[in-house]
Every structure is written in structure tokens, then in C-alpha cells.
Amino acid sequence: MTMCASPIVILFGGSFDPIHNGHLAVARYAFEHLGADRLVFIPARRSPLKTRGPSADGELRLAMIRLAIAGQEGFSVSDCELHRPEPSYTFDTIRHFRDQFGSAAQLIWLVGADMINDLDKWYRIEELMEMCRLCVMYRGGVERPRLERLVGVFGDARVRQLEADILQTPLVDASSSDIRSRLAAGQPVDALLPPQVLACIRQNGLYRTLGS
């Protein structure tokens, strides 16, 4: 793909434990809707707002993402968070990509609507919002997130920008936690995962128990 002078780069962070069809549907929708040149999946080592890390090893989650996005033009994956000490701070990741793509690039960080209530707890959030746009995603069929309470935290201008970047994504009934539970219980998950990802899970014996 030929990059324009000011590329639009979407950064999609998460545990991806495992990556599933819902992640891919959201990524494709955001890529097309926002007119992006690139979309980078960024598996986290461990979120600072979570007490436990992912079940699967970082290298295996990285491998599953590579399998899932093979052949998808404009999609790539970065291991930058896997090589930093825990926890994974979004600020440091965005700074990494700002250095990589330069000041002219438009960086967009995808944020799930369920994370909005904790936005004011993010590490160096004010500086983060200067470096990139935050695109708040919510599923179709779910009420649009309300951001009024954040005005007192971030100010009216920043909240207006957040409101403008709210993105309603396709409704895909899949979650990593549900898939892990189904796999541990021996239930079918073929409709929820790319075949190559499911093959990787089975080959490596992942998610066989709920405690894994």
C-alpha cells in the first residue's frame, strides 16, 4: 500500500487472548470507516488496570494475530509492549509509534466503550490525548456511551472531540473470555475464531482449563 504524506494509522491494543472474529470485524470496520492507511494490532503484556495478565504467552498471542491477519492489506502487528516491563502503558506505546511514524502521521487509538469510565485513571492521559485521537467504539444494539461526566476531568473541548470520534461497530457476539470458557469446557468455537487461530490453539494446548 502506498502511504500518503500524512498517513492515518489506527492502533488497536488489547490482550487478544485469543484474537477472534469480533476483533477482526471491528478492525476492518474501523479501517474502512476512518479511511486508514495502516492498522496495527498491539498485544499487551498486562494492562495496568487489570490484576492478572493474559492466559496465553505473549509470543503465542502474537503468533495467533499474525495468523488471523495474514493477507489483510494494511494490517500488521507489533510486539513493542511484549518487550517492555509490566504493566503496558498506552502512553509509552503511542510515544513509540509517534517516533516511528513521525509528527505528520495521524494516530488513532481504538478504545472500547467499557473503558471510558476509567479514562481519567490512564497514565499521563492529558499528554496522551495531545499525541493521538481516541476513537471510542461501541457495539451496534448497545446504547451510545455518554461522556458528559468527563467534562469536569478533561474540559469541554476534549470531550467534544471524543464525542466526534465515537464509532458504532458491527454487533459480533464474541468475547475472548467466553471463548476461553468454551474451550475449557470442550464446547465448539469454530464460528468464533479464524480456522488458523483455532488450529494454533489446539496445537499448543491453550485454554484447556479455566484457570489457565
N, C-alpha and C positions, 0 to 999 in steps of 0.2 A: 504493500500500500504506500502511495506517495504522501508524505507528510506535508501539510501546509506550513506557512511561516509561523503561525500561531496555533499549534495543534491543540485539540481538545482531548485530554487524557482522563479517563474515568478510572478511579482507584477503588477497588472492591475488596475490602478487608473482611475477615471473619475466620472462624475456626475451620469451616469446611470439613466437618468431622462426621460423615463424609460429605463431599460435594454431591449435590443431587440435581434432579431435573428442574426443581424450583429455582435454584441458584442460576442455572443456565438460562431459564426463561426470563428471569429478572434482568440478567446481564445483557441478553440480546435486546430486550425491550429498551433498556436504558441507553444502550449503544446507539440504537436507531433513533430513539426519540430525542436524544441530546446531540445528535449529529457528531458523534465522537470519531476520532481518528484511531484511538487505541483504548483498550480496556485491560487493566492489569489486575488479576486476582492476587491477593496477598494473604496467604495463610498465616494466622497469628501463632506465636509461641504460647502466649497466655494473655488474655485480656486483663488489664488492671482492675476491672470491675467484676471479675469472676474469681472465686476462691479456688477453683480447680482448673487444671489445664485440660486440653483435649484428650480424648481417649487414645487416638491413634498417634503414632510417632510423626513428627513433623515431615520427615523425608517421605513417608508413605502418603501423607495428605498431599504433599507436593506432587508426588507421582500420580495420584488419582486425579488431581486437577489437570495435569498435563494430558492424561488420557482423555479426560472429558472435553477438553477444548481443542484437541487435535483437529486440524483442518478448518478451524473457525478463524477467518481472516480478521486481523486486528486484535485478537485476543492473545494474551500472554500471561505468564505467572512469574512472580518474584519471590525469592526466598529471603529477602532482606530482613524480615522480622525473625526468622528462624535462627539467624546467626547473632542476634543481639541478646543480652541478658534479659530475663523476665523482669517485669511484665512488658508487653508490647504497647508502647505509647504511640498513638496516632500522630501526634505532633512530630516525633522523630521520623516516622515513616514519610510523612508529607514533606518534611525538610529534605529527606533523601531523594525523593522524586523531583522536588524543586531544583535541587542541584543537578540531577540527571537531565531534566528536560529544559532547564533554563527559565529565566524570568518571563519570557514571552508566552510560554505554554499556559493554557487554561486548565488547571487541575480541578477535578470534581470528585469529592469523596462521597460514596453512597452510604447513607445512614438509614437503618431500619427505624420505623416509627416507634418501635418499642424501646428505643434507646434515647428518645428525646427527653424524657423526664430526668435522665442522668447527665444531660449535655453540660450542665454547669459544673459537673464534677470532673470533666475531662481535663487532663494535664495541659496547661498553657492554652486553654481553649480560645482565648481572645486573640492570641498570636496565630493560632491555627486558622482561625476564620479570616485572617488577613492574607494567608498564603493560598487558600483554596476556597472553592464553593462547597457547601454541604448540601447534598441533594437528599431530601427526606423521602423515603419510599414507604408506601403503604399499599396493602393488597386490595384489589378490587373486591367490593362487597363489604368492606370494613369502613367505619366512619373515618372521614378525613381528620388527621391529627390537628388538635387545637394548640396554638403556640403562644396564646396571649400571656400566660404566666411568665414567659421568658423575657417579656419586655423589660421587667424590672431588673433582670440579670444582664441582658445584652444591649438593651436600648431599642428604640422603635425602628431605626434604620436597618439594623442587622436582622431583626425579626421579620421585617418586611421582605428582606432578601431570602430568608429561609422559607417564608410563605410562597414566594415566587418560584422556588425550586422544589416544591413538593411534587412528587411524581407518583401517580397511581399505577401500580404494576399489575400484570395479569394475576388472577387468582389461581395458584397452583397449590394443591393440598399435599404439601410435603414438608417435612422438617427433619433435620439431622437426628434430633433426639428420638423422634418416633421411629425413624429407620433403624437406629441402633437397637431400640427395644424390640422391633420386629425381627431383626437378625438374631438377637439373643434368644428369642422365643422360637426361632425356626420358622417364622412366617414369611410368605413371599414378599419381595420388594422389587421385583423385576420392572414394574411400571414406574417406579420412583427414581431409578438410577440408570445412567447410561450403561449399556451392557459391559463395556470395557472396565468401568469402575467396579461393577459387581464382581467381575472376574478377578480383579485385583484384590478385592476384599476376601473372596473365597480362597484365593491362592495363598494369602498371608494370614488366614485365620483370624481376621479382625472382628471385633464386636460380638464375640461368642457368648460373653456373659454381660449382664447389666452393669457389673462393677468395673468392667474393663475400660 
